[in-house]
Amino acid sequence: MKSSKPAGRRHLPTSPFPPPPAAPPVQEFALDDRVTHDKYGLGQVVGVEPGRAVLIDFGTEKVKILSPYPKLSKL
């Protein structure tokens, strides 16, 4: 089965360009962590799928946010 992600390009040692920066580590969240999201605001983690997604209760709605969580930060 093929992956849905595009294959990354490898850096050639003879290239005049610097290698791409390493990917930042994926944040880990636990149940009951307080978080903030750029769009939804303050919330609390109510479900975790390690490395894949988190379910967050923002008070007015529950939202499932997929990894790598670009707009989500732990408080």
C-alpha positions in Angstrom: 0.0 0.0 0.0 1.4 3.4 -0.9 1.7 6.3 1.5 -0.4 9.4 0.9 2.5 11.7 1.8 4.9 12.8 -0.9 8.4 11.4 -0.7 10.9 13.8 0.8 13.9 14.9 -1.3 17.3 13.9 -0.3 20.1 16.3 0.0 23.1 15.8 -2.2 26.5 16.4 -0.7 27.6 18.3 -3.8 24.6 20.7 -3.7 25.4 24.4 -3.2 22.3 24.8 -1.1 22.1 24.1 2.6 20.2 21.0 3.7 16.6 21.6 4.8 16.0 22.1 8.5 15.0 19.0 10.6 11.3 18.7 11.3 10.4 19.8 14.8 9.3 17.0 17.2 5.6 16.3 17.4 4.0 17.7 20.6 2.6 15.1 23.0 -0.7 15.8 24.8 -2.3 13.9 27.8 -5.8 13.8 29.1 -6.9 16.9 31.0 -4.1 19.1 29.5 -5.1 22.7 29.1 -4.5 24.0 25.6 -5.0 27.0 23.4 -5.8 27.1 19.7 -5.5 30.0 17.3 -9.0 29.5 15.9 -11.0 28.0 18.8 -9.4 29.5 21.9 -8.9 27.8 25.3 -9.8 24.2 25.7 -9.1 20.9 27.5 -7.9 17.6 26.1 -10.6 14.9 26.5 -9.2 12.3 24.1 -5.9 11.2 22.8 -4.8 9.0 19.8 -1.0 9.0 20.3 0.8 10.5 17.4 -2.4 10.9 15.3 -5.0 13.2 16.9 -6.4 14.8 20.0 -10.0 15.5 20.9 -10.4 18.9 22.6 -13.4 20.4 24.4 -13.5 24.1 23.8 -16.7 24.6 25.8 -19.1 25.3 22.9 -17.9 22.3 20.8 -15.6 19.3 20.8 -13.0 19.3 18.0 -10.7 16.6 16.8 -7.3 18.1 15.7 -4.9 16.0 13.7 -1.1 15.8 14.1 1.2 17.8 13.8 -1.0 20.3 15.6 0.3 23.5 14.0 -2.0 26.0 15.7 -2.3 24.2 19.1 -0.1 24.8 22.1 -0.1 23.4 25.6 -0.5 25.9 28.5 
